[in-house]
Structure formats: C-alpha cells, structure tokens
Amino acid sequence: MTDLGIIAAVSIFTAGLTVSFGAIGPALGEGRAAATALTAIAQQPDAASTISRTLFVSLAMIESTAIYCFVVAMILIFANPFWTAAVEAAQAAGN
C-alpha cells in the first residue's frame, strides 16, 4: 500500500470513529436531559413551559457537539492537510 493509500485509509477510519463517538455522547446526553425534564414536568406541571424551553436550549447545545464532530469528519475526508503534503511529496519523488 502506498503512502497516499495509508493516509486515505487512516483519514476515513478516523472520520468514522469521530462520527460514531460524536454521535454516541450527545445521544446519551439528550436522552438523559429529556428524561430529567419529563420527571421535572411530572413533579411540577405548572412549570412545564419553563422546563420545556430550558430543555430545548439544552438539546440544541448538546446537539452542537455532534455537529462539530461531523464537521471534523468532513474536514478529515475532504480537506485533509496531510493529503496535499503527501501528493506534493509523491510528485517531487516522481511517483
């Protein structure tokens, strides 16, 4: 396997790991936040609107972590800085 192939394989593998771990954490956090909010609403139904608003803001903040992981994965696949350096090195070596 050439150096370019190794860099491509490692980039794709790392992107997959980033997305998978980046999705697991927020999913667990969102589930916990929703469960806690439902418990709070069940205990205090009068505060349901306030709890719901806080829950939605919290869910958006938790979801942003997954979006950041997705962006990092896309950068690893489509804008990998090591790829350009490896291509230039391969061209300089005449491969």
Secondary structure by P-SEA (a helix, b strand, c coil): ccaaaaaaaaaaaaaaaaaaaaaaaaaaaaaaaaaaaaaaaaacccaaaaaaaaaaaaaaaaaaaaaaaaaaaaaaccccaaaaaaaaaaaaacc
